[in-house]
């Protein structure tokens, strides 16, 4: 399983450890990923995702998973998140058609 956030696309970065003698050795900087359960208001169910803590703060700031997915471009999302976004859009468009 790759260390990539399913919402923000944030992944590993590569850099150097630098010693006092200025010796450089390769190292990885990994994102702080957490397995979380996010609630989708439109679908009425919870969804398990692997999200960075920064992405989780962004989701809460925007007002929930549904709003985050609506505002985020598909290119930045994982396959699972794109499918979820499509499912939410179908559900919301179906509710609007039923209300009219």
C-alpha positions in Angstrom: 0.0 0.0 0.0 1.5 3.3 -1.0 1.9 6.2 1.4 -0.4 8.6 -0.4 -3.3 10.6 1.0 -6.5 9.6 -0.8 -7.9 13.1 -0.6 -5.1 15.5 -1.2 -2.7 13.3 -3.1 0.1 14.2 -0.7 2.9 11.6 -0.9 6.5 11.0 0.1 9.2 13.5 -0.5 12.9 12.8 -0.9 15.7 14.7 0.7 19.0 14.3 2.6 20.1 13.7 6.2 23.0 16.2 6.6 25.5 15.4 9.3 27.7 17.9 11.2 30.5 17.1 8.7 28.1 17.9 5.9 27.8 14.3 4.7 24.6 13.8 2.9 22.6 10.5 2.9 19.2 10.0 1.1 16.1 9.8 3.2 12.3 9.9 2.8 9.9 12.3 4.3 6.6 10.5 4.7 3.2 12.2 5.2 1.4 11.7 8.5 -1.4 9.3 7.2 -4.2 8.1 9.4 -7.0 5.6 8.8 -10.2 7.5 9.4 -13.9 7.0 9.0 -15.5 10.0 7.4 -19.3 10.5 7.3 -21.0 11.4 4.1 -24.2 13.4 4.7 -25.6 12.8 1.1 -25.1 9.1 1.2 -26.0 8.7 4.9 -23.1 6.3 5.6 -19.5 6.4 6.7 -16.5 5.8 4.5 -13.1 4.5 5.5 -10.1 6.3 4.0 -6.4 6.8 4.5 -6.0 10.6 4.9 -3.2 12.9 5.9 -3.8 14.9 9.0 -3.5 18.1 6.9 -6.1 16.7 4.5 -8.4 15.9 7.5 -8.1 19.5 8.8 -9.0 20.8 5.3 -12.1 18.6 5.1 -13.3 19.8 8.5 -12.6 23.4 7.5 -14.6 23.2 4.3 -17.6 21.7 6.1 -17.4 17.9 5.6 -16.5 15.2 3.1 -19.3 16.0 0.6 -18.2 19.7 0.3 -14.5 18.8 0.0 -15.1 16.3 -2.8 -17.4 18.8 -4.7 -14.7 21.5 -4.6 -11.7 19.4 -5.4 -10.6 18.6 -9.0 -10.7 14.9 -10.0 -7.0 14.9 -10.9 -6.1 15.4 -7.3 -8.3 12.6 -6.0 -7.6 8.8 -5.7 -9.7 6.3 -7.6 -11.7 5.5 -4.5 -12.4 9.2 -3.8 -13.4 9.9 -7.5 -15.9 7.0 -7.3 -17.3 8.4 -4.0 -17.6 11.9 -5.5 -19.5 10.5 -8.5 -21.8 8.5 -6.2 -22.6 11.6 -4.1 -23.2 13.7 -7.2 -25.7 11.1 -8.5 -27.5 10.9 -5.1 -27.8 14.7 -4.9 -29.0 15.1 -8.5 -31.6 12.4 -7.9 -32.9 14.2 -4.8 -33.2 17.5 -6.7 -35.1 15.8 -9.5 -37.5 14.2 -7.0 -38.1 17.5 -5.2 -39.0 19.3 -8.5 
